[in-house]
């Protein structure tokens, strides 16, 4: 992958990526990493990409200036759980638990980021298993296994042998977003494609799915800015 560097304040590095599927030049600024990628058709001239990037430099710098910084999950930080902002704070009792507006962490817990992350993974598994079970029953299919990962490239997948994989960070999103992703992946148990028949199944399982799908496209990358490592 070629990198173009444009001087200025600040300087801008743009990664050029050729794609056999691309029909035009397109720019993407990662809201998580601050990286800039210019995708171009496989046979396009590099000079064309340079001219395009030069024309868009002000737009790129504007987006880079609006980047949201990474948040370490620790006492005093805010973290969305099921779409609701919660303050991470110390609480009474032996166990970590949620309230309507807070994540209460017992005083004895020192590895706060890791413990909060573990708690949210368990909550995500409960919510995703319940949604997957409900949708699978609705289409009279069964899945073989449910796996949680911390993936950046996709929110879920369904393998040919019926294994469902989800990003556990879906627990940070509003409940209808998590439910849509579960419906999407379970629908692949019926149609292992993205045909009109597939989307008809999704619509049956999750009416008005377009709204949570749009939310995920617009806001999904922000869910990766929370760091659960100590």
HUKAUR-V167644 format. One record per backbone hydrogen bond with DSSP energy under -1.0 kcal/mol. NH is the residue of the N-H (numbers start at 1). CO is the residue of the C=O. If there is no record, write none. Layout:
# HUKAUR-V167644
<<NH	CO> <NH	CO>>
This chain:
# HUKAUR-V167644
<<4	14> <6	12> <12	6> <14	4> <15	36> <16	2> <17	38> <19	40> <26	39> <28	37> <30	35> <34	30> <37	28> <38	15> <39	26> <40	17> <42	19> <44	41> <49	45> <50	46> <51	47> <52	48> <53	49> <54	50> <55	51> <56	52> <57	54> <60	56> <61	57> <62	58> <63	59> <64	60> <65	61> <67	64> <71	225> <73	227> <74	72> <76	88> <77	74> <79	86> <81	84> <82	171> <83	172> <84	81> <86	79> <87	101> <88	77> <89	103> <91	105> <97	104> <99	102> <103	87> <104	97> <105	89> <109	106> <112	110> <115	111> <116	112> <117	113> <118	114> <119	115> <120	116> <121	117> <122	118> <123	119> <124	120> <125	121> <126	122> <127	123> <128	124> <129	125> <130	126> <131	127> <132	128> <133	129> <134	130> <135	131> <136	132> <137	133> <138	134> <139	135> <141	136> <144	162> <147	164> <149	166> <157	165> <159	163> <162	159> <164	145> <165	157> <166	147> <167	155> <168	149> <170	167> <171	168> <172	169> <177	174> <178	174> <179	175> <180	176> <181	177> <182	178> <183	179> <184	180> <185	181> <186	182> <187	183> <189	186> <190	187> <191	187> <193	191> <199	195> <200	196> <201	197> <202	198> <203	199> <204	200> <205	201> <206	202> <211	208> <213	209> <214	210> <215	211> <216	212> <217	213> <218	214> <219	215> <220	216> <222	219> <223	220> <224	221> <225	222> <227	71>>
